[in-house]
Amino acid sequence: MFYWMAHGLFVVLSKLVFPIHVHGLENIPPKKGFILASNHLSNMDPMILGMATGHRLNYMAKHSLFKGKVFSWVLNQVGAFPVKRDSPDIGAVKEALKRLKGDCGRGLVVFPEGTRKAKALEQKAEPGVGLLSVKSGVPVIPAFIQGSDKVLAPGSKALKRGRVTVTFGRAVPYNKEDSYQEIANQIMAHVNSLCA
C-alpha cells in the first residue's frame, strides 16, 4: 500500500511540475520479470521510471542509503534493496535474481553506468548488468531519460519545472557467450541509441 501511495503522490507532483512524456511503452513485458536498463541523470530517475512504466518495480540502491532506519524502511517499502558498489556483492546479485524470476517476477531497474552521469551519453558500463542478464534470462529493456537533470539537478534539493521524456526500446539481443563486460557495453549502446 505504501508503494502505491507514494506512486500516486509522485504522479500528482509530476503533473504539476514535470510532465512525463513516454514513448515505446509497448516494449515493456506486461506480466513477467525484466531488466530495465537506463541512463542515470538525476535522483528522480527511479521514480520517473516507475511512473513511466506504470509497473511496480524493484531498484538496486547504493548501500550507504540504508544507514538510517526510517529512510531504510521507506526504501524497502518501495522495492529498493542495497548493493555495495565498491566490491562484488553476491548477496545483491542473489536478491536481484530472486526478484526477477518466478511467477511473481517484476521489473528491476539497473543503471549500467553505476551512478549518475552529468552527460546523457556516457559510454562506460559496469559488467554487473551483463551478469544479471545472463543469469536471469529475462528480457533487457533499454530506457533513455531526458530532462530529469533539469527538474532535479545533482546536488540540488529543489525541484524546477521542466519536461521529462522517457523512451523504451525493444529487448536487447545479445550473445550469452560474450563476456559480461561486452554484454553490458551492448546494452549501454542500445540505451544511448534511444537518444535520437
N, C-alpha and C positions, 0 to 999 in steps of 0.2 A: 504493500500500500504506500509506503514512504516513497518508493521509486516513482510511482505514477503521480503522487502529489508533487514531488519535485519536478517531474517531467511537465506537468500541467503548468506549474509556476513559470518555468523557463519558456514554455510556448507562449504564454501571455506576454512575458518580458520581450520575447523575440518579436512579436507582432508590433509592440510599441517602439522598440529601439533598433532592432537589427533583423529585418525581414529576411528569411532564408529562401532562396530560390534553388530548387532541386532538379537535377537532370539525371536520367538513367536509373530511376527508381526500380524499373522493371528488372534490373540486373541483380537485385537483392533476393537471395533464396527465401521463399516465404515460410518454410516450415522445417528447416534444418540448420545445423551449425555452419558457420562460415567465418573466415578471417576477413576483417575489413581493414585493409592496409591503406593508410592515408598519410599525406604530408602533415606537418605539425607547425602551426604558426603562432598559436595562442593557447592560453589555459582554458579558453572557451571551447576548444575543438571537440573534446569528448562529449560535452552536452549538445553541441551543434550536430554531431553525427547521430546521436540518439534521436534528436528531433527530426532530422532529415530522413532517417530510415523508418521511424515510427515503431521500431522494434525495441524490446528490452535487450540491451547489450551488456557485455562484460568488458572490463577495462583492466589493462595492466598499468599499474601506477608505481612510481618510484617509492622505494621502501621508506624514505625519510618522511613521506606524507602521513605515515601511520603512527607517528610518535604520540600525538595527543589522543586521549581516549575518546573525546567527543567527535573530533573530525575523523578518527579511525572508524568509529561506529557509522558515521554518515557515509563514508566511502564504501564500507561493506554493504550497506543498505542499497546503494545504487549500482552494485555489481562490480566494484573495483577490488583488486587484490594486489598485494605488494610484490615487487620484483627488485632484486638487487642488480643495479646496472654496472657496478664496478667489478663483478666477478660472475662466473657461471652460476645460475640459480636453478638447480634441478627441481627444487620444490615448486617454484613458479611455473616451470615448464609442465610438470605433472598436473598442477591445478588448471593451467590453460587447456591441456588436452582433455581433462575431465569435463570442463565446461563446454568444450566443442563437440564432444562425442555423445552418442546415445540418443534416445528418443526425445530428450529434453534439451538437445544441443542448441546453443544460442550463438549469436554473432559475437566475435571477440575483436575489439578494436586494438590494432597494433600500429605503432608509428615506426616504420622501418629505420628511420634515421636515428631513433633512440631518444631524441629530445627535440625541443623546439629549435627551428632554424629561422634566422632573420630573413633569408631569401626563400622564395617559393620553390626554387628548382635546384636544391642541393642534391647531388647525385649519390653521395656516400650512404650506404645502407648497412645496418648491422646484420650478421648472419642468423640471428635468432628467428627472424620471420621465415627464413628458409627452412630451418629446423622444424618449426611448428607446422609449416605447410606440408612437409613430407610425412611427419609423424602422425598428423591428424587425418590427412587425406580429404579434408573438406575444401570446398571452393575458396579461392582467394580473390576477393573483390577489391579492385583498386578504387580509391576515392581521392578527389582533389578538392581542397577547400581554398576559397579565395575570399579575402576581405575580413577574416576573423581578427587579424592583427591590427586592423584599423578600429575595430569595435573594442577590443581589449588588448592594448599593446603590451609587450613583455615588460614587466616591472611596474605596470600601472594597476591601480585598483578601481579606477573609474571607467565606466562604460561610455562609449561615444556612439552616436547614431551612425549607422552605416549599413550597406547591403552586403550580405554574405551569399556566396554561391557554392553549392556542393554538387559535384559531378561524380556519378558512379559509373565505372566501366564494366565491361564483361569480365568474367572469370579469367584469371591469368593462366595461360598454358605454360607448363614448364616440364623439364625432364628430371625425373627423380634421381637419375644417375649423376646429375650435376652436383657440385659441392653446394653446401648451404649458402656460402657467400655468393656464388654465381646465381642461385635461385633468388636470393634477396635482391641482387642487382637487377635481375629481370623484373621482379615485382616493382621495384622503385622506378624503373624505366616506364612501366605501364602507368604508374601513378602520375609521373611527370607528363606523360603524353596527353593526359586529360586536360592539361592547362589550355590547350587550343580550343 
